[in-house]
Amino acid sequence: MKFSRKYDKILGIIFLVLIVFLIVLAFTNKSFFDWAYERHQNQLSWYIRPLFLIPFCYFAYRRSWGGILGTMFIVLTSMFWFPKPGLVNETVKQFLEMEKVYLLGDWGFSKILISLLIPISLTVLAVAFWKRNLWFGLSVIVFIAVAKMTWSVAFGGEAGKSVFVPAIAGLVICIGLIYIGFKKTEKRKENR
């Protein structure tokens, strides 16, 4: 444990640099962006991505910068872990095309504000578990899922509903496992 505490902030900085590098690469290298987006059509990544909130919350609870930022790096890379699917549902194609146009289009004030909800909500989520506030943390997770679904329909119309099943499944699993893990950890601490 001493090793990880000693190097935790350094590891956090390394992952932060990798996150920034990956974002810059995606927005400045069209071939990388297109390659990643082809793989993002594989809906397996849609189902696993919400589950990364579990280790994110765990590392926030453990107050580990390296763990939090490492999890965020893994979330970003999970978009392209799976191979490009042979067959893609038409609704999924429409939604991803909208998302692609949204990301590559002009970035005005309102788009920047909406996009800032992502790092702000994740920061609030980390703070909630850093301070060991289970109910506030779970409320933020619900907010994140509802915001994702709302944004998807607001900008993607009917095609935006394609995120509902992965988002709701991820939400239910995350809430259940985080609740159980939090309660077990707190009970263990009480029994020491």
TITI-780122 format. One record per residue (C-alpha): residue number from 1; residue in three letters; x negated, y negated, z. Coordinates in Angstrom, 1 decimal, padded with zeros to 4 digits, always signed. Layout:
N
<pt NUM,Ala,<X,Y,Z>>
...
***
This chain:
192
<pt 1,Met,<+000.0,+000.0,+000.0>>
<pt 2,Lys,<-002.9,-002.4,+000.7>>
<pt 3,Phe,<-004.1,-002.0,-002.9>>
<pt 4,Ser,<-000.8,-002.9,-004.4>>
<pt 5,Arg,<-000.3,-005.9,-002.0>>
<pt 6,Lys,<-003.8,-007.1,-002.7>>
<pt 7,Tyr,<-003.4,-007.2,-006.5>>
<pt 8,Asp,<+000.3,-007.8,-006.7>>
<pt 9,Lys,<+000.1,-011.4,-007.7>>
<pt 10,Ile,<-002.6,-010.7,-010.2>>
<pt 11,Leu,<-000.5,-008.0,-011.7>>
<pt 12,Gly,<+002.5,-010.4,-011.8>>
<pt 13,Ile,<+000.4,-012.9,-013.7>>
<pt 14,Ile,<-000.7,-010.3,-016.2>>
<pt 15,Phe,<+002.9,-009.2,-016.8>>
<pt 16,Leu,<+004.0,-012.8,-017.1>>
<pt 17,Val,<+001.3,-013.5,-019.8>>
<pt 18,Leu,<+002.4,-010.3,-021.6>>
<pt 19,Ile,<+006.1,-011.4,-021.5>>
<pt 20,Val,<+005.2,-014.8,-022.9>>
<pt 21,Phe,<+003.0,-013.2,-025.6>>
<pt 22,Leu,<+005.8,-010.8,-026.6>>
<pt 23,Ile,<+008.4,-013.6,-026.8>>
<pt 24,Val,<+006.0,-015.8,-028.8>>
<pt 25,Leu,<+005.2,-012.9,-031.1>>
<pt 26,Ala,<+008.9,-012.1,-031.7>>
<pt 27,Phe,<+009.6,-015.7,-032.7>>
<pt 28,Thr,<+006.5,-016.4,-034.7>>
<pt 29,Asn,<+006.0,-013.1,-036.5>>
<pt 30,Lys,<+009.0,-012.2,-038.8>>
<pt 31,Ser,<+007.8,-008.7,-039.6>>
<pt 32,Phe,<+007.5,-007.8,-035.9>>
<pt 33,Phe,<+010.9,-009.4,-035.2>>
<pt 34,Asp,<+012.5,-007.4,-038.0>>
<pt 35,Trp,<+010.7,-004.2,-036.9>>
<pt 36,Ala,<+011.9,-004.6,-033.3>>
<pt 37,Tyr,<+015.4,-005.5,-034.4>>
<pt 38,Glu,<+015.8,-002.4,-036.6>>
<pt 39,Arg,<+015.1,-000.3,-033.5>>
<pt 40,His,<+017.4,-002.4,-031.4>>
<pt 41,Gln,<+020.2,-001.0,-033.5>>
<pt 42,Asn,<+019.7,+002.2,-031.6>>
<pt 43,Gln,<+022.4,+002.0,-028.9>>
<pt 44,Leu,<+020.3,+004.1,-026.4>>
<pt 45,Ser,<+018.4,+000.9,-025.6>>
<pt 46,Trp,<+021.8,-000.8,-024.9>>
<pt 47,Tyr,<+022.6,+001.8,-022.3>>
<pt 48,Ile,<+019.2,+001.9,-020.6>>
<pt 49,Arg,<+018.5,-001.8,-020.4>>
<pt 50,Pro,<+021.0,-002.6,-017.6>>
<pt 51,Leu,<+019.6,+000.2,-015.5>>
<pt 52,Phe,<+016.3,-001.7,-015.2>>
<pt 53,Leu,<+018.2,-004.0,-012.8>>
<pt 54,Ile,<+017.7,-001.1,-010.3>>
<pt 55,Pro,<+013.9,-001.3,-010.2>>
<pt 56,Phe,<+014.1,-005.1,-010.6>>
<pt 57,Cys,<+016.1,-005.3,-007.4>>
<pt 58,Tyr,<+013.9,-002.7,-005.6>>
<pt 59,Phe,<+010.8,-004.7,-006.4>>
<pt 60,Ala,<+012.5,-008.0,-005.3>>
<pt 61,Tyr,<+013.5,-006.2,-002.0>>
<pt 62,Arg,<+009.8,-005.1,-001.7>>
<pt 63,Arg,<+008.7,-008.7,-002.5>>
<pt 64,Ser,<+006.5,-007.5,-005.3>>
<pt 65,Trp,<+005.7,-010.0,-008.1>>
<pt 66,Gly,<+004.0,-007.4,-010.1>>
<pt 67,Gly,<+007.0,-005.0,-009.9>>
<pt 68,Ile,<+009.5,-007.7,-010.8>>
<pt 69,Leu,<+007.6,-009.1,-013.8>>
<pt 70,Gly,<+006.5,-005.6,-014.8>>
<pt 71,Thr,<+010.1,-004.5,-014.9>>
<pt 72,Met,<+011.0,-007.6,-017.0>>
<pt 73,Phe,<+008.2,-006.7,-019.5>>
<pt 74,Ile,<+009.6,-003.1,-019.7>>
<pt 75,Val,<+013.1,-004.5,-020.3>>
<pt 76,Leu,<+011.8,-006.6,-023.2>>
<pt 77,Thr,<+009.9,-003.7,-024.8>>
<pt 78,Ser,<+012.8,-001.3,-024.3>>
<pt 79,Met,<+014.5,-003.0,-027.3>>
<pt 80,Phe,<+012.2,-001.1,-029.6>>
<pt 81,Trp,<+011.4,+002.1,-027.8>>
<pt 82,Phe,<+013.8,+004.2,-029.8>>
<pt 83,Pro,<+013.6,+004.9,-033.5>>
<pt 84,Lys,<+015.7,+003.1,-036.0>>
<pt 85,Pro,<+019.0,+005.0,-036.2>>
<pt 86,Gly,<+020.0,+006.7,-039.4>>
<pt 87,Leu,<+023.6,+005.6,-039.1>>
<pt 88,Val,<+024.7,+002.4,-037.4>>
<pt 89,Asn,<+028.3,+001.6,-036.5>>
<pt 90,Glu,<+029.6,-001.3,-038.6>>
<pt 91,Thr,<+030.6,-003.3,-035.5>>
<pt 92,Val,<+027.2,-002.9,-034.0>>
<pt 93,Lys,<+025.6,-004.1,-037.2>>
<pt 94,Gln,<+027.9,-007.2,-037.3>>
<pt 95,Phe,<+027.1,-008.0,-033.6>>
<pt 96,Leu,<+023.4,-007.6,-034.1>>
<pt 97,Glu,<+023.4,-009.7,-037.2>>
<pt 98,Met,<+025.2,-012.5,-035.3>>
<pt 99,Glu,<+022.6,-012.1,-032.5>>
<pt 100,Lys,<+019.8,-012.3,-035.0>>
<pt 101,Val,<+021.2,-015.5,-036.6>>
<pt 102,Tyr,<+021.8,-017.0,-033.1>>
<pt 103,Leu,<+018.2,-016.3,-032.0>>
<pt 104,Leu,<+016.5,-017.5,-035.3>>
<pt 105,Gly,<+018.8,-020.5,-035.8>>
<pt 106,Asp,<+018.3,-024.1,-034.6>>
<pt 107,Trp,<+017.9,-024.4,-030.9>>
<pt 108,Gly,<+020.0,-027.4,-029.7>>
<pt 109,Phe,<+020.6,-028.6,-026.2>>
<pt 110,Ser,<+023.7,-026.3,-025.6>>
<pt 111,Lys,<+021.9,-023.2,-026.9>>
<pt 112,Ile,<+018.9,-023.9,-024.6>>
<pt 113,Leu,<+021.3,-024.4,-021.6>>
<pt 114,Ile,<+023.1,-021.1,-022.4>>
<pt 115,Ser,<+019.9,-019.3,-022.8>>
<pt 116,Leu,<+018.5,-020.6,-019.6>>
<pt 117,Leu,<+021.2,-018.7,-017.8>>
<pt 118,Ile,<+019.2,-015.5,-018.3>>
<pt 119,Pro,<+016.0,-016.5,-016.4>>
<pt 120,Ile,<+018.1,-018.5,-013.9>>
<pt 121,Ser,<+020.4,-015.6,-013.1>>
<pt 122,Leu,<+017.5,-013.2,-012.9>>
<pt 123,Thr,<+015.6,-015.6,-010.5>>
<pt 124,Val,<+018.7,-015.8,-008.3>>
<pt 125,Leu,<+019.1,-012.0,-008.4>>
<pt 126,Ala,<+015.4,-011.7,-007.3>>
<pt 127,Val,<+015.9,-014.2,-004.5>>
<pt 128,Ala,<+019.0,-012.4,-003.3>>
<pt 129,Phe,<+017.2,-009.1,-002.8>>
<pt 130,Trp,<+014.0,-010.8,-001.7>>
<pt 131,Lys,<+016.1,-012.2,+001.2>>
<pt 132,Arg,<+017.8,-008.8,+001.5>>
<pt 133,Asn,<+021.2,-010.1,+000.8>>
<pt 134,Leu,<+023.0,-007.1,-000.7>>
<pt 135,Trp,<+026.4,-008.7,-001.3>>
<pt 136,Phe,<+025.0,-011.8,-002.9>>
<pt 137,Gly,<+022.7,-009.7,-005.1>>
<pt 138,Leu,<+025.6,-007.4,-006.2>>
<pt 139,Ser,<+027.6,-010.5,-007.0>>
<pt 140,Val,<+024.9,-011.8,-009.3>>
<pt 141,Ile,<+024.7,-008.4,-011.0>>
<pt 142,Val,<+028.5,-008.7,-011.7>>
<pt 143,Phe,<+028.0,-012.3,-013.0>>
<pt 144,Ile,<+025.2,-011.1,-015.3>>
<pt 145,Ala,<+027.4,-008.4,-016.8>>
<pt 146,Val,<+030.4,-010.6,-017.2>>
<pt 147,Ala,<+028.3,-013.4,-018.7>>
<pt 148,Lys,<+026.8,-011.0,-021.2>>
<pt 149,Met,<+030.2,-009.7,-022.3>>
<pt 150,Thr,<+031.7,-013.2,-022.4>>
<pt 151,Trp,<+028.8,-014.5,-024.5>>
<pt 152,Ser,<+029.0,-011.5,-026.8>>
<pt 153,Val,<+032.7,-012.1,-027.6>>
<pt 154,Ala,<+032.4,-015.9,-027.7>>
<pt 155,Phe,<+029.7,-015.7,-030.3>>
<pt 156,Gly,<+030.3,-012.3,-031.9>>
<pt 157,Gly,<+034.1,-012.2,-031.9>>
<pt 158,Glu,<+035.5,-008.6,-032.2>>
<pt 159,Ala,<+032.0,-007.3,-032.9>>
<pt 160,Gly,<+030.9,-008.6,-029.4>>
<pt 161,Lys,<+033.1,-006.0,-027.8>>
<pt 162,Ser,<+030.5,-003.4,-028.8>>
<pt 163,Val,<+028.5,-004.3,-025.7>>
<pt 164,Phe,<+031.4,-003.7,-023.3>>
<pt 165,Val,<+030.9,+000.1,-022.7>>
<pt 166,Pro,<+027.1,-000.1,-022.2>>
<pt 167,Ala,<+027.5,-003.2,-020.0>>
<pt 168,Ile,<+030.3,-001.8,-017.8>>
<pt 169,Ala,<+028.6,+001.6,-017.5>>
<pt 170,Gly,<+025.4,-000.1,-016.5>>
<pt 171,Leu,<+027.2,-002.3,-014.1>>
<pt 172,Val,<+028.9,+000.6,-012.3>>
<pt 173,Ile,<+025.7,+002.7,-012.1>>
<pt 174,Cys,<+023.6,-000.3,-010.9>>
<pt 175,Ile,<+026.1,-001.3,-008.2>>
<pt 176,Gly,<+026.4,+002.3,-007.0>>
<pt 177,Leu,<+022.7,+003.1,-006.9>>
<pt 178,Ile,<+021.6,-000.3,-005.6>>
<pt 179,Tyr,<+024.2,-000.1,-002.8>>
<pt 180,Ile,<+023.2,+003.4,-001.8>>
<pt 181,Gly,<+019.4,+002.6,-002.0>>
<pt 182,Phe,<+019.8,-000.6,+000.0>>
<pt 183,Lys,<+021.9,+001.0,+002.7>>
<pt 184,Lys,<+019.4,+004.0,+003.0>>
<pt 185,Thr,<+016.4,+001.6,+003.2>>
<pt 186,Glu,<+018.1,-000.5,+005.8>>
<pt 187,Lys,<+019.0,+002.6,+007.9>>
<pt 188,Arg,<+015.4,+003.9,+007.7>>
<pt 189,Lys,<+014.2,+000.5,+008.9>>
<pt 190,Glu,<+016.6,+000.6,+011.8>>
<pt 191,Asn,<+015.5,+004.1,+012.8>>
<pt 192,Arg,<+011.8,+003.2,+013.0>>
***
